[in-house]
Amino acid sequence: MGLGVLIASRGEHSLTTEVNQGLHVDLDNHDAALAVILEEARARPFTGIIGSDDSTVELAARAASRLGLPHNPPEAARVSRRKDLARAHLMLAGCPVPVHCLINLGKPLGPQMAGLPWPCVIKPLNMSASRGVIRADDERQFVEACDRIRGIIAESNDAFESSCVLVEDYIDGTEVAYEGYLHQNVLHTLALFDKPDPLVGPFFEETIYVTPSRLEPGMQRRVEQRVQQACKAYGLTTGPVHAELRVNASDAWILEVASRTIGGDCARTLDSDTSNSLEQLTVSLATGSPVRPPEITQSRGVMMIPIRQGGLLRRVEGLLAAQKVAHIENIDIVISEGHELVPLPEGNQYLGFIFARADTPEEVTAALRAAHEKLNIVTAPVFKLAPV
């Protein structure tokens, strides 16, 4: 696209080997990071700023706002990454919202459990990829889940986010993922993904996304309506939108609306047969000159290869056989051999991605399942030294 790239990260250099220019910032101190970014902008003016994940969208919005570049309001970006704030804004806007409350894990749980709905879902306030999300069907499971989540959120540098969790009524139904973008406050749909694997807990490990959706047209319109309503409630105005919803006979329930693109390599399912990509669209929106979005042809799908067993990754067997399954386009293993695999709810990674394309969503789903069955993940135990 003819644009130079500068990565602002915790390290002095980008983790992406193709980019050798880096800017060191403290992502836990937005004021200090903003000062560094603005100082750099005086030396080389920017044409756009993009937050690459949930943890950086607010800082990116603040920097873009100060520099007069296309951006979401910083407060809207903050709401999009904080589940408790998002729920409050949705409720005020009249969106269907499950019964919910905040629980302080630093205080006795007994009094706080009074009146909780069963089953319920406990969620960290700001984590993604279903990390730390646990379903509890009764008080015993609730206490066990809170004990487990306490260790997961302890790494947060924010005192509130490291001590409090969101608890909400479990909504039965099927899950879908929405991908779109906002331009001049108007929501445009790129794709609606079905999630054919049931997500009922106790952990919520996502696996298969397939598009186009098989939801009936009226419900698809309802999904888009709810996402647009949520964007307005948050105050989002521009850039990519990734949303997760539960759909049942009552309504389309917003689980989250993020002001970023779909995570991981899943965006490859949206690549067109031309040079356009979701990333190109995102960059163009951030620079105020949106390009024509990629057009979806044929049914497409991706399986995020789940990590079912912890340990050191030794090797992945069966890749050649899996690649030969009809309709499989590509298989990417993104975790290197020798690295530790950590399952949900503590983990937040996938082993890799399987991509398929066919004439129907059913063929895509069947191909992804067949390819995954041919894989054998070989691990070794992890031995950790404890201090004496």
C-alpha positions as CSV (number, residue, x, y, z in Angstrom):
1,M,0.0,0.0,0.0
2,G,3.0,2.3,-0.1
3,L,3.0,3.0,3.6
4,G,5.9,2.8,6.1
5,V,5.2,0.8,9.3
6,L,6.3,1.6,12.8
7,I,5.4,-0.9,15.6
8,A,5.0,0.5,19.1
9,S,5.4,-2.4,21.6
10,R,6.9,-3.3,24.9
11,G,10.1,-4.3,23.2
12,E,12.6,-2.1,21.3
13,H,11.9,-3.9,18.1
14,S,8.9,-5.5,16.4
15,L,8.2,-9.1,17.0
16,T,7.3,-9.3,13.3
17,T,10.5,-10.2,11.4
18,E,9.4,-8.4,8.3
19,V,9.3,-5.0,10.2
20,N,12.6,-3.8,11.6
21,Q,11.5,-0.5,13.1
22,G,10.2,-0.5,16.6
23,L,9.1,2.0,19.3
24,H,9.4,1.1,22.9
25,V,6.4,2.0,25.0
26,D,5.0,1.0,28.4
27,L,1.5,-0.4,27.5
28,D,0.5,-0.4,31.1
29,N,1.1,3.4,31.4
30,H,-1.0,5.0,28.7
31,D,0.0,8.6,29.6
32,A,3.7,7.7,29.2
33,A,3.1,5.7,26.1
34,L,1.1,8.5,24.6
35,A,3.9,11.0,25.2
36,V,6.4,8.7,23.4
37,I,4.1,8.3,20.4
38,L,3.4,12.0,20.1
39,E,7.1,12.8,20.3
40,E,7.7,10.3,17.5
41,A,4.9,11.8,15.5
42,R,6.6,15.2,15.6
43,A,9.7,13.6,13.9
44,R,7.7,11.7,11.3
45,P,4.0,12.4,10.9
46,F,1.7,9.4,10.9
47,T,-1.2,8.8,8.5
48,G,-3.0,6.3,10.7
49,I,-2.8,4.4,14.0
50,I,-4.1,0.9,14.6
51,G,-4.5,-1.0,17.8
52,S,-3.7,-4.6,17.0
53,D,-5.6,-6.2,19.9
54,D,-8.0,-5.5,22.8
55,S,-5.2,-4.3,25.0
56,T,-4.1,-1.5,22.7
57,V,-7.3,-0.2,21.1
58,E,-7.8,2.4,23.7
59,L,-4.2,3.8,23.5
60,A,-4.4,3.8,19.7
61,A,-7.7,5.8,19.9
62,R,-6.1,8.3,22.3
63,A,-3.1,8.8,20.1
64,A,-5.2,9.1,16.9
65,S,-7.5,11.6,18.6
66,R,-4.5,13.8,19.6
67,L,-3.1,13.7,16.1
68,G,-6.4,14.3,14.3
69,L,-6.5,10.9,12.6
70,P,-9.5,8.6,12.0
71,H,-10.3,7.0,15.3
72,N,-13.0,5.8,17.7
73,P,-13.5,7.9,20.8
74,P,-11.1,6.6,23.4
75,E,-13.9,6.0,25.9
76,A,-15.7,3.9,23.3
77,A,-12.6,1.8,22.7
78,R,-12.2,1.4,26.5
79,V,-15.8,0.2,26.8
80,S,-15.3,-2.3,24.0
81,R,-12.5,-4.1,25.9
82,R,-14.1,-4.0,29.4
83,K,-16.9,-6.5,29.8
84,D,-18.5,-4.8,32.8
85,L,-18.6,-1.4,31.2
86,A,-19.9,-3.0,27.9
87,R,-22.7,-4.7,29.8
88,A,-23.7,-1.4,31.5
89,H,-23.8,0.5,28.2
90,L,-25.8,-2.3,26.5
91,M,-28.4,-2.3,29.3
92,L,-28.8,1.5,29.1
93,A,-29.3,1.3,25.3
94,G,-32.1,-1.3,25.6
95,C,-30.1,-4.3,24.2
96,P,-31.1,-7.7,25.5
97,V,-28.6,-8.3,28.3
98,P,-28.4,-11.3,30.7
99,V,-28.7,-10.7,34.4
100,H,-25.2,-9.9,35.6
101,C,-23.2,-8.5,38.5
102,L,-19.6,-7.9,39.6
103,I,-18.0,-10.2,42.1
104,N,-14.9,-9.2,44.1
105,L,-12.7,-12.2,44.5
106,G,-10.8,-10.4,47.4
107,K,-13.9,-10.6,49.6
108,P,-15.8,-13.6,51.0
109,L,-17.8,-15.3,48.2
110,G,-20.7,-16.6,50.4
111,P,-22.6,-13.3,50.8
112,Q,-21.9,-12.4,47.1
113,M,-23.4,-15.6,45.8
114,A,-26.9,-14.8,47.2
115,G,-29.4,-14.6,44.3
116,L,-27.0,-15.7,41.6
117,P,-28.7,-17.5,38.7
118,W,-27.7,-21.1,38.0
119,P,-26.1,-21.9,35.7
120,C,-24.0,-18.8,35.4
121,V,-20.8,-17.8,33.6
122,I,-17.8,-16.1,35.3
123,K,-15.6,-13.9,33.1
124,P,-12.5,-11.8,33.6
125,L,-13.2,-8.2,32.8
126,N,-10.7,-7.8,29.9
127,M,-9.4,-11.1,28.5
128,S,-10.1,-12.5,25.1
129,A,-10.0,-16.0,23.4
130,S,-12.3,-17.3,26.2
131,R,-9.4,-17.2,28.6
132,G,-10.7,-17.6,32.2
133,V,-14.4,-18.0,31.1
134,I,-16.0,-20.7,33.2
135,R,-19.5,-22.0,33.6
136,A,-20.8,-22.9,37.1
137,D,-24.0,-24.9,37.7
138,D,-24.0,-24.5,41.5
139,E,-22.3,-22.9,44.5
140,R,-19.6,-25.5,44.7
141,Q,-18.6,-25.1,41.1
142,F,-18.8,-21.3,41.5
143,V,-16.3,-21.3,44.3
144,E,-14.0,-23.7,42.4
145,A,-14.2,-21.5,39.3
146,C,-13.4,-18.3,41.2
147,D,-10.4,-20.0,42.8
148,R,-9.1,-20.9,39.4
149,I,-9.8,-17.5,37.8
150,R,-8.2,-15.7,40.7
151,G,-4.8,-17.0,39.6
152,I,-5.5,-16.1,35.9
153,I,-6.4,-12.5,36.5
154,A,-3.6,-11.9,39.1
155,E,-1.2,-10.9,36.3
156,S,-3.2,-7.8,35.5
157,N,-1.5,-4.5,36.5
158,D,-4.9,-2.9,37.1
159,A,-6.1,-3.4,40.7
160,F,-9.8,-3.5,39.8
161,E,-9.3,-5.9,36.9
162,S,-7.1,-8.2,39.0
163,S,-9.7,-8.6,41.8
164,C,-13.1,-8.4,40.1
165,V,-15.0,-10.7,37.7
166,L,-18.2,-10.4,35.8
167,V,-20.9,-13.0,36.5
168,E,-23.9,-13.4,34.3
169,D,-26.8,-15.7,33.6
170,Y,-25.9,-18.5,31.1
171,I,-27.7,-18.0,27.8
172,D,-28.6,-21.2,26.0
173,G,-28.4,-21.1,22.2
174,T,-26.1,-21.3,19.3
175,E,-23.1,-18.9,18.8
176,V,-22.2,-16.9,15.8
177,A,-19.4,-14.5,15.1
178,Y,-20.0,-11.2,13.1
179,E,-17.3,-9.5,11.1
180,G,-17.8,-6.0,9.8
181,Y,-16.6,-2.4,9.8
182,L,-17.8,1.1,10.6
183,H,-17.3,4.0,8.3
184,Q,-18.9,7.3,9.1
185,N,-20.9,5.7,11.9
186,V,-22.5,3.2,9.4
187,L,-22.0,-0.6,10.0
188,H,-21.1,-2.7,7.0
189,T,-21.2,-6.5,7.1
190,L,-18.4,-8.6,5.8
191,A,-19.4,-12.0,7.1
192,L,-21.5,-13.9,9.6
193,F,-19.9,-17.1,10.9
194,D,-21.7,-20.1,12.3
195,K,-20.0,-22.0,15.1
196,P,-21.3,-25.6,14.5
197,D,-19.6,-27.0,17.7
198,P,-21.8,-26.6,20.8
199,L,-20.3,-24.2,23.4
200,V,-22.0,-25.2,26.6
201,G,-19.0,-25.1,29.1
202,P,-17.6,-25.6,31.6
203,F,-15.0,-23.9,29.3
204,F,-15.8,-22.2,26.0
205,E,-13.1,-23.3,23.6
206,E,-13.9,-22.1,20.1
207,T,-13.1,-24.4,17.2
208,I,-14.9,-24.1,13.9
209,Y,-16.1,-20.9,12.1
210,V,-17.9,-21.3,8.8
211,T,-19.6,-18.8,6.5
212,P,-22.1,-18.1,5.1
213,S,-24.4,-18.6,8.1
214,R,-27.3,-21.0,7.9
215,L,-29.4,-18.8,10.2
216,E,-32.7,-17.8,8.6
217,P,-32.6,-14.3,7.0
218,G,-34.7,-12.6,9.6
219,M,-32.4,-13.7,12.4
220,Q,-29.3,-12.6,10.4
221,R,-30.9,-9.2,10.1
222,R,-31.5,-9.2,13.9
223,V,-27.8,-10.1,14.5
224,E,-26.7,-7.1,12.4
225,Q,-29.3,-4.9,14.1
226,R,-28.0,-5.9,17.6
227,V,-24.4,-5.3,16.6
228,Q,-25.2,-1.8,15.2
229,Q,-27.1,-1.1,18.4
230,A,-24.2,-2.1,20.5
231,C,-21.7,0.0,18.5
232,K,-23.9,3.0,19.0
233,A,-24.2,2.2,22.7
234,Y,-20.5,2.0,23.1
235,G,-19.9,5.1,20.9
236,L,-17.8,3.3,18.2
237,T,-17.7,5.2,14.9
238,T,-15.0,3.9,12.7
239,G,-12.8,0.8,11.9
240,P,-13.2,-2.9,12.2
241,V,-15.8,-4.6,14.3
242,H,-15.7,-8.2,15.6
243,A,-18.7,-9.4,17.6
244,E,-19.8,-12.6,19.3
245,L,-23.5,-13.4,19.9
246,R,-25.7,-16.1,21.3
247,V,-28.8,-16.7,19.3
248,N,-32.0,-18.4,20.5
249,A,-35.8,-18.1,20.0
250,S,-35.8,-15.0,22.3
251,D,-33.3,-12.8,20.6
252,A,-29.7,-12.3,19.5
253,W,-27.7,-11.7,22.6
254,I,-24.4,-9.7,22.5
255,L,-21.6,-11.5,24.2
256,E,-19.0,-9.0,23.1
257,V,-18.3,-6.3,20.4
258,A,-14.6,-5.6,19.9
259,S,-13.2,-2.6,18.0
260,R,-10.7,-4.9,16.2
261,T,-10.6,-7.5,13.5
262,I,-11.1,-11.2,14.1
263,G,-8.3,-12.8,16.1
264,G,-5.4,-14.9,15.0
265,D,-5.1,-16.1,11.4
266,C,-8.9,-16.5,11.1
267,A,-8.9,-13.4,8.9
268,R,-7.6,-15.6,6.1
269,T,-11.1,-16.9,5.6
270,L,-12.1,-13.4,4.4
271,D,-9.4,-13.0,1.8
272,S,-10.7,-12.4,-1.6
273,D,-9.4,-13.8,-4.9
274,T,-7.9,-10.4,-5.6
275,S,-5.2,-8.6,-3.6
276,N,-7.7,-7.2,-1.1
277,S,-7.6,-8.4,2.5
278,L,-9.1,-7.6,5.8
279,E,-5.8,-6.1,6.9
280,Q,-5.8,-3.8,3.8
281,L,-9.4,-2.7,4.6
282,T,-8.4,-2.0,8.2
283,V,-5.4,0.1,7.2
284,S,-7.4,2.0,4.7
285,L,-10.1,2.9,7.3
286,A,-7.3,4.0,9.7
287,T,-5.9,6.4,7.1
288,G,-9.3,7.8,6.0
289,S,-9.4,6.3,2.5
290,P,-11.5,3.0,2.7
291,V,-11.0,0.5,0.0
292,R,-13.5,-1.9,-1.4
293,P,-13.8,-4.7,1.1
294,P,-13.0,-8.2,0.1
295,E,-15.8,-10.2,-1.5
296,I,-16.7,-13.6,-0.1
297,T,-17.0,-16.3,-2.7
298,Q,-17.9,-19.9,-1.9
299,S,-18.4,-21.3,1.5
300,R,-15.4,-20.9,3.7
301,G,-14.3,-22.0,7.2
302,V,-11.5,-22.2,9.7
303,M,-10.8,-24.5,12.6
304,M,-8.8,-23.1,15.4
305,I,-6.9,-26.2,16.4
306,P,-7.7,-26.6,20.2
307,I,-5.2,-27.4,22.8
308,R,-6.8,-30.3,24.7
309,Q,-3.7,-31.5,26.7
310,G,-1.0,-29.5,28.3
311,G,2.7,-30.2,27.9
312,L,5.7,-29.5,25.8
313,L,4.9,-29.8,22.1
314,R,7.1,-32.5,20.5
315,R,5.5,-32.7,17.1
316,V,2.3,-32.7,15.1
317,E,1.8,-36.0,13.2
318,G,-0.6,-36.5,10.3
319,L,-0.2,-33.1,8.6
320,L,0.2,-34.6,5.1
321,A,-2.8,-36.8,5.5
322,A,-4.9,-33.9,6.8
323,Q,-3.8,-31.7,4.0
324,K,-5.0,-34.3,1.4
325,V,-8.6,-34.1,2.7
326,A,-10.9,-32.8,0.1
327,H,-11.6,-29.0,0.3
328,I,-8.8,-28.3,2.7
329,E,-6.8,-25.3,1.5
330,N,-4.1,-25.0,4.1
331,I,-3.0,-26.0,7.6
332,D,-0.8,-23.7,9.7
333,I,0.8,-24.8,12.9
334,V,1.7,-21.6,14.7
335,I,3.2,-22.9,18.0
336,S,6.8,-24.2,17.5
337,E,8.0,-27.5,18.8
338,G,9.4,-27.3,22.3
339,H,7.0,-24.6,23.4
340,E,4.5,-25.3,26.3
341,L,0.9,-26.0,25.4
342,V,-1.6,-24.6,28.0
343,P,-5.3,-25.5,27.6
344,L,-8.2,-23.3,28.6
345,P,-9.1,-21.7,30.8
346,E,-5.6,-20.7,31.7
347,G,-4.3,-20.7,28.1
348,N,-5.1,-18.2,25.4
349,Q,-3.5,-19.8,22.3
350,Y,-4.5,-22.2,19.6
351,L,-2.1,-24.8,18.2
352,G,-2.8,-23.6,14.7
353,F,-5.5,-23.2,12.0
354,I,-7.1,-25.4,9.4
355,F,-8.7,-23.7,6.4
356,A,-11.3,-25.1,4.0
357,R,-13.4,-23.9,1.0
358,A,-16.2,-25.7,-0.7
359,D,-19.6,-25.2,-2.3
360,T,-21.6,-25.5,0.9
361,P,-21.1,-24.8,4.6
362,E,-21.8,-28.5,5.4
363,E,-18.9,-29.6,3.1
364,V,-16.6,-27.1,4.7
365,T,-17.5,-28.2,8.2
366,A,-17.1,-31.9,7.3
367,A,-13.7,-31.3,5.7
368,L,-12.4,-29.4,8.8
369,R,-13.5,-32.1,11.1
370,A,-12.0,-34.9,8.9
371,A,-8.7,-33.1,8.7
372,H,-8.5,-32.5,12.4
373,E,-9.2,-36.2,13.1
374,K,-6.0,-37.1,11.2
375,L,-3.8,-34.9,13.4
376,N,-2.0,-36.4,16.4
377,I,-0.5,-33.9,18.8
378,V,2.5,-35.4,20.6
379,T,3.5,-33.8,23.9
380,A,6.0,-34.4,26.7
381,P,5.4,-33.6,30.4
382,V,6.5,-30.3,31.8
383,F,8.7,-30.4,34.8
384,K,9.1,-27.2,36.8
385,L,11.6,-26.7,39.6
386,A,10.1,-25.4,42.8
387,P,12.1,-23.3,45.3
388,V,13.4,-25.2,48.3
